[in-house]
Amino acid sequence: MLLLLLAGTGLVGSRACAPCHEALFRSYFETPMARSSGLAGRDVREGVVKHVTSSMSYRIDSQEGRPFFRYSSLVDASLSGRQQLLAFIGSGVIGRSFLFAIDRWWFLAPVSYYAQKGAWDVSPGYEEDRRMLLSRRVTESCLFCHASGARASPGTYNRFPDPPWDEAGVSCERCHGPGEAHVKHGGSIVNPAKLGPAERDSVCAQCHLTGEESIERPGQSLAKYTPGKRLSDYADYFVAAGAAMRATSHVERFSASRCKQASGNRMWCGTCHDPHSVPKASERSAYFREKCKGCHMPDPCRRGADCTGCHMPKSAVTDAAHSVLTDHSIPRRPSVTVPPDVTELVLFGGGEPSFRALGLAYANLSIRSGDRVDQQRAIRLLEQAEPKDAAVLTSLGHWEEIHGRLQEAVVLYERALRDDPNRIVAAVNLGSIVAQRGDLDRAIQLWSDAFERDPATSEAGLNLAIALRRKGDIDRARAVLLRVLRFDPAYGPAHELLKADGLTLKP
């Protein structure tokens, strides 16, 4: 049965491939890529996680076949609640993270199941949180590598239908391109192995290239990428020498290997991997040894026939706790090294990056590192960027604001919002400046719009509530605070403001 997923896109869905490619279809849908997302159901294991750093306890259980996570504070009995786990991302080989939704805004649950450890623990990125955060948004870019056809509602970052994708997992068309013409008329379809090297490698890189930073090009998004195109037309990826390995660092690690460098464009992911199947665990050593023998004729090895055991060892990754993954740098003599701090970003694949892309990359890096050198480097680059789009204007506006040049910041933020009304940071920061200048009506307008577009922006909601109280609109202020706490239950300032009005949330 032909299922058109999206009118005008030419996408038909993977099941349309099955009648002619039944064996490949069945084989592929047993692979981790095909199972990289789905709906959460009865098979979710129960467990308990205590996270001392945030003073929270989480219990994962089921009710009438529906999985939930329940949270309760270890120090405040009034802070407790639950959310249903609606979907998962991750194939289950390493583990799975889970998603929940509030009014169709989708978020990452604070607990994940780690298969290699066989236990629940806090989700990646939550380890150092000092308080519970339920407001980590699941955006199009988050879902891009785990699902197919995820598109947020216009004007929002993370409001999706239920489920938040057209097809769970990595669909056939994610590697072969839209299939409507092929299914209807026998027209051509993308075969990655027959593409030019850059276009061929882009098919795998769309999900297996991480880099230190990726910057989407003006007017583009990775969600628009289609097989047969060059990924570099949609985003610039920046890497750093010796950087730590991440869960999807395969492409940059492989590109740094002597095997890849010696073989040039002849060697690619498909040289060793069949995307439609994975060898059984008992067959892996022999399978990949045969791949190695395509270029090498090894003498008998005293360590045995498992080439990858020594030359592609399992190594810890920095963005997935309790997990190890294959090191695709194929070291001749594996060694344990401590990755240096990132000091210099270079464009993956070579070439000279634009001022805009490199500036935004350093700006993002400085947010994570707090490094003023990175921040100053970012500003110098962004000041030279032309044309200046909303992303650049917002970064420059923030720089002017933190240095007290408020009028310059206002001009830049307003330009950013004219270019992109969904630029939440610009709206929130501009609201703060105009509120300081006494224009509460303009501030309320800015914060209201930001809070409607992104109700997980707790600061926007808090600022809006404070401004409404000053205007005497206590009822609306309370409604805003209650909405803040619906999305961010542990946000202390909202609780304090409610208490000032004699209203608290019941446990």
C-alpha positions in Angstrom: 0.0 0.0 0.0 1.4 3.4 -1.0 1.4 5.9 1.8 2.1 9.5 1.0 3.5 11.1 4.1 3.7 14.7 3.0 2.0 16.2 0.0 4.5 17.6 -2.4 7.6 16.1 -0.9 7.7 12.9 -2.9 8.0 10.8 0.3 6.1 7.5 0.4 7.3 5.8 3.5 9.4 2.7 3.9 6.5 0.2 3.6 6.2 1.3 -0.1 9.6 -0.3 -0.7 8.6 -3.7 0.7 6.7 -5.3 -2.2 9.8 -5.1 -4.5 12.6 -5.3 -1.9 11.1 -7.6 0.7 14.4 -9.3 1.7 16.2 -6.0 2.1 13.2 -4.5 3.9 13.0 -7.3 6.4 16.7 -7.3 7.0 17.0 -3.5 7.3 14.2 -3.3 9.9 16.2 -5.5 12.2 19.1 -3.0 12.3 19.7 -0.4 15.0 19.2 2.5 12.5 15.7 1.3 11.7 14.9 1.0 15.4 16.4 4.3 16.5 13.1 5.7 17.7 9.5 4.6 18.4 6.6 4.7 20.7 7.1 3.8 24.4 5.1 0.8 25.5 4.9 -2.2 27.8 8.5 -3.2 27.3 9.8 -0.2 29.2 11.7 -1.6 32.3 10.9 -0.4 35.7 13.6 1.2 37.9 14.6 3.8 40.4 17.2 6.6 40.1 18.4 8.9 42.9 20.2 11.9 41.7 22.0 13.4 44.7 23.2 16.5 42.9 19.7 17.8 42.2 18.2 16.2 45.3 15.7 14.3 43.2 14.4 10.7 43.0 12.8 9.2 39.9 10.8 6.0 39.7 10.0 4.4 36.3 6.9 2.2 36.3 3.8 1.4 34.3 0.1 1.8 34.8 -2.3 -0.1 32.5 0.5 -0.7 30.1 1.5 2.9 29.9 5.0 3.8 31.1 5.6 6.8 33.4 8.4 8.5 35.3 7.5 9.8 38.7 9.7 12.5 40.4 9.9 13.5 44.0 12.3 15.8 45.8 14.5 14.3 48.5 14.3 17.5 50.5 10.9 19.1 49.6 7.8 16.9 49.9 5.7 19.4 47.9 7.8 18.9 44.7 6.5 15.7 43.1 4.6 14.6 40.0 4.7 12.4 37.0 4.8 12.4 33.2 3.9 9.7 30.8 6.8 8.4 28.6 5.4 8.6 25.1 8.3 7.8 22.8 11.9 6.8 22.8 15.1 7.6 20.9 18.0 5.3 20.7 18.2 1.8 19.2 18.6 0.1 22.6 22.1 -1.2 21.7 23.7 1.5 23.9 20.5 2.6 25.6 17.4 4.6 25.2 16.3 8.1 26.2 12.6 8.9 26.5 10.3 11.7 25.5 7.2 13.2 27.1 4.9 16.0 26.0 2.9 18.9 27.6 0.3 20.3 25.3 2.3 18.8 22.4 5.5 20.6 23.4 8.0 17.7 23.6 10.8 17.3 26.1 13.6 14.9 27.0 12.9 12.9 30.2 15.6 13.3 32.9 16.2 9.5 33.1 17.5 7.1 30.4 18.0 3.4 30.2 21.6 2.3 29.6 21.7 -1.1 28.0 25.5 -1.7 28.5 25.1 -1.0 32.2 21.6 -2.7 32.4 20.2 0.1 34.5 18.5 3.5 34.6 20.4 6.7 35.3 20.1 10.4 34.6 20.0 11.3 30.9 23.0 12.7 29.1 23.5 16.3 30.0 21.6 16.1 33.3 24.5 14.8 35.4 25.6 18.1 36.9 22.2 19.8 37.2 21.7 21.4 40.6 18.0 21.2 40.3 15.5 19.2 38.3 15.0 20.4 34.8 12.0 19.0 32.8 12.3 21.7 30.2 15.0 20.3 27.9 13.4 20.7 24.5 13.2 18.1 21.8 13.7 20.0 18.6 13.9 19.1 14.9 17.7 18.8 15.1 17.3 16.5 18.1 15.0 14.1 16.2 16.8 14.5 12.9 19.1 11.5 13.4 16.6 9.3 15.2 13.4 9.7 13.2 12.1 10.6 9.8 9.9 13.6 8.9 10.0 15.5 12.2 8.7 19.0 11.7 7.9 21.4 14.5 4.9 23.7 14.3 5.7 27.0 12.7 6.9 29.6 15.1 8.0 27.0 17.7 11.1 25.0 18.5 9.5 21.8 19.9 5.8 21.7 19.4 5.0 18.5 17.4 2.0 16.3 16.7 1.8 12.9 18.5 3.9 11.1 17.5 6.4 13.8 16.7 7.5 12.3 13.4 6.1 10.8 10.2 8.0 7.6 10.5 9.9 6.2 13.4 13.5 5.3 12.9 15.7 6.0 10.0 13.5 5.4 7.0 14.6 4.1 3.6 14.2 7.5 2.1 16.7 9.1 4.5 19.5 7.4 2.5 17.8 6.9 -0.9 15.9 10.1 -1.2 12.1 10.6 -2.0 10.7 7.5 -3.5 7.4 8.6 -5.1 8.6 8.7 -8.7 10.5 5.4 -8.3 7.5 3.6 -6.9 5.0 5.0 -9.3 6.9 5.1 -12.5 10.2 3.2 -11.9 12.1 6.4 -12.0 15.6 6.7 -10.7 16.3 6.8 -7.0 19.5 7.6 -5.1 22.1 4.8 -4.6 24.7 6.3 -2.2 27.4 4.0 -3.5 27.1 5.5 -7.0 27.3 9.1 -5.9 30.4 11.3 -6.1 32.6 11.1 -2.9 31.2 14.3 -1.3 27.6 13.4 -1.9 28.1 9.8 -1.0 29.8 10.5 2.3 27.1 13.1 3.1 24.5 10.4 3.3 26.2 8.9 6.3 27.6 12.1 7.7 24.1 13.6 8.1 23.8 11.5 11.3 27.3 10.3 12.1 29.2 13.5 12.0 29.2 15.5 15.3 32.1 17.9 15.3 32.5 20.4 18.1 29.9 22.7 16.6 27.6 22.6 13.5 26.2 25.9 12.2 23.3 25.8 9.8 23.7 28.1 6.8 21.4 31.1 6.4 18.0 30.1 5.2 18.9 26.4 5.5 18.4 23.6 8.0 19.6 20.1 8.3 16.0 19.0 8.1 16.0 20.1 4.5 18.9 17.8 3.5 18.1 15.1 1.0 20.4 12.3 -0.2 22.3 13.2 -3.4 23.1 16.7 -2.1 26.2 17.8 -0.2 25.7 18.2 3.5 28.1 21.2 3.5 25.4 23.1 1.5 23.2 23.0 4.6 25.6 23.3 7.5 29.2 23.9 8.4 30.8 21.5 10.8 33.8 22.5 12.9 36.2 20.0 14.6 39.2 20.3 16.9 42.3 18.2 16.9 42.4 15.6 19.6 38.8 16.3 20.7 37.0 13.7 22.9 35.0 11.0 21.2 31.2 11.4 21.2 28.4 9.0 20.4 28.3 10.1 16.8 31.9 11.0 16.1 32.3 8.2 13.5 32.9 10.4 10.5 35.5 12.7 11.9 37.3 9.9 13.7 37.3 7.8 10.5 38.6 10.8 8.4 41.6 11.1 10.7 42.5 7.4 10.3 45.5 6.3 8.3 43.3 3.8 6.5 41.0 6.6 5.2 43.9 9.0 4.4 45.9 6.4 2.5 42.9 5.2 0.4 41.5 8.6 -0.3 38.0 8.7 -1.7 38.0 4.9 -2.4 37.2 4.1 1.2 34.0 5.1 2.8 31.5 3.9 5.4 30.0 1.4 3.0 33.4 -0.3 2.5 33.0 -2.0 5.8 29.4 -1.6 6.7 26.3 -3.0 5.0 23.6 -0.5 6.0 20.8 -3.1 5.4 22.1 -5.6 7.9 24.5 -6.1 10.8 26.4 -9.3 11.4 25.5 -11.5 14.4 27.7 -11.1 17.5 29.2 -14.5 16.9 30.2 -13.5 13.3 31.5 -10.0 13.9 35.2 -10.8 14.2 35.3 -12.9 11.0 33.1 -10.4 9.1 35.2 -7.4 9.8 38.5 -9.3 9.4 37.4 -10.0 5.8 36.8 -6.3 5.3 40.3 -5.6 6.6 41.7 -8.1 4.2 40.3 -6.1 1.3 43.3 -3.8 1.8 45.7 -5.8 4.1 47.0 -9.3 3.9 47.9 -9.8 7.6 50.2 -12.5 8.9 48.7 -14.8 11.5 48.3 -12.7 14.7 49.2 -14.0 18.1 46.3 -12.1 19.5 43.8 -13.9 17.3 41.7 -13.1 14.3 39.8 -10.2 15.8 41.4 -7.2 14.0 38.9 -4.7 15.3 39.4 -5.8 18.9 42.9 -4.2 18.8 42.6 -1.6 16.1 39.1 -0.3 16.6 38.7 -0.6 20.4 35.6 0.2 22.4 36.2 3.6 24.0 34.2 5.8 26.4 32.3 8.7 24.9 31.7 12.1 26.6 28.0 12.5 25.7 26.5 9.2 26.8 27.3 8.0 30.3 27.9 4.3 31.0 28.6 3.7 27.3 31.5 2.7 25.1 31.6 2.8 21.3 33.9 1.7 18.5 36.8 4.1 17.8 36.8 4.6 14.1 40.2 6.3 14.0 41.6 2.8 13.6 44.7 3.4 15.7 47.7 1.2 15.1 48.6 1.1 18.8 45.7 2.1 20.9 46.5 4.3 23.9 44.6 6.1 26.6 44.9 9.9 26.3 43.2 12.8 28.0 41.6 15.0 25.3 42.9 18.6 25.5 40.6 21.6 25.9 39.3 22.8 22.6 41.4 25.8 21.5 41.1 25.9 17.8 38.2 25.1 15.5 38.7 24.1 11.9 36.2 23.5 9.2 35.7 19.8 8.6 36.7 18.8 5.1 39.0 21.8 4.8 38.5 25.2 3.2 38.0 28.6 4.6 34.9 29.1 6.7 32.8 32.2 6.6 33.1 34.8 9.3 29.5 34.1 10.2 29.9 30.3 10.6 33.2 30.4 12.5 32.0 33.3 14.7 28.8 31.5 15.7 30.7 28.3 16.3 33.0 30.1 18.8 30.0 31.9 20.3 28.3 28.6 21.0 31.6 27.2 22.3 32.0 30.1 24.7 28.5 29.5 26.2 29.5 26.0 27.1 33.1 26.8 28.3 32.6 30.3 29.7 35.9 31.2 28.0 36.2 34.9 27.4 38.9 34.3 24.7 36.4 32.3 22.7 33.7 35.0 23.3 36.0 37.8 22.1 37.1 35.8 19.1 33.4 35.1 18.2 32.6 38.8 18.3 35.5 39.9 16.2 34.4 37.4 13.5 30.7 38.2 13.7 31.4 41.9 13.4 32.9 41.1 9.9 30.0 38.8 8.9 27.9 39.9 6.0 25.0 39.9 5.6 24.1 39.8 9.3 21.1 37.5 9.9 19.1 37.0 13.1 21.6 34.6 14.7 24.5 37.0 14.2 22.5 40.0 15.3 21.4 38.3 18.5 25.0 37.3 19.4 26.2 40.9 18.8 23.3 42.3 20.7 24.1 40.2 23.7 27.7 41.3 23.6 26.6 45.0 23.6 24.2 44.3 26.4 26.7 42.7 28.8 29.1 45.6 28.2 26.4 48.2 29.1 25.8 49.6 25.6 22.1 49.2 25.8 21.0 51.4 23.0 23.2 49.5 20.6 21.9 46.2 22.0 18.3 47.4 21.4 18.9 48.2 17.8 20.5 44.8 17.2 17.8 42.8 19.0 15.1 44.6 17.1 16.8 43.9 13.8 17.1 40.2 14.8 13.4 40.0 15.6 12.4 41.6 12.3 14.5 39.0 10.5 13.3 36.1 12.7 10.4 36.6 15.1 11.2 33.2 16.6 14.5 34.4 18.0 13.5 33.9 21.7 16.7 35.1 23.3 16.5 38.4 21.4 12.9 38.9 22.6 13.6 38.1 26.2 16.7 40.2 26.4 15.1 43.2 24.6 12.2 42.9 27.0 14.5 43.3 29.9 16.1 46.4 28.5 12.9 48.2 27.6 11.4 47.2 31.1 14.4 48.8 32.8 13.7 52.0 30.8 10.1 52.0 32.1 8.3 50.7 29.0 6.4 47.8 30.6 3.8 47.5 27.9 6.5 46.8 25.3 8.2 44.4 27.6 5.0 42.5 28.3 4.4 42.3 24.6 7.8 40.8 24.0 7.7 38.4 26.9 4.2 37.3 26.1 5.2 36.4 22.5 8.3 34.6 23.6 6.4 32.7 26.3 3.7 31.6 23.8 6.3 30.4 21.3 8.3 28.6 24.0 6.6 28.0 27.3 9.7 26.3 28.6 11.5 29.6 28.7 11.0 30.0 32.4 12.8 33.4 32.6 10.4 34.9 30.0 7.4 33.6 32.0 8.8 35.0 35.3 9.6 38.4 33.8 6.1 38.5 32.3 4.5 37.7 35.6 6.5 40.4 37.5 5.5 42.9 34.9 1.8 42.0 35.0 1.9 42.3 38.8 3.3 45.8 38.5 0.5 46.7 36.1 -2.0 45.3 38.7 -3.1 42.3 36.6 -2.6 39.8 39.5 -4.9 37.1 38.0 -3.1 36.9 34.7 0.3 37.0 36.6 -0.8 33.9 38.6 -1.9 32.1 35.5 1.5 32.7 33.9 3.3 31.5 37.0 1.3 28.3 37.1 2.1 27.7 33.5 5.8 28.3 34.2 5.7 25.6 36.9 3.7 23.2 34.7 6.7 23.1 32.4 9.4 23.7 35.0 8.1 22.4 38.3 11.3 23.0 40.3 11.8 26.7 39.2 12.2 28.3 42.6 11.6 32.0 41.6 8.1 31.1 40.3 7.3 29.3 43.6 8.5 32.3 45.6 6.4 34.8 43.6 3.3 32.6 44.0 3.9 32.5 47.8 4.0 36.2 47.8 0.4 36.2 46.5 -0.6 33.5 49.1 -0.8 30.7 46.5 1.2 27.5 46.4 1.2 24.3 44.4 -0.3 21.4 46.2 1.9 18.2 46.6 
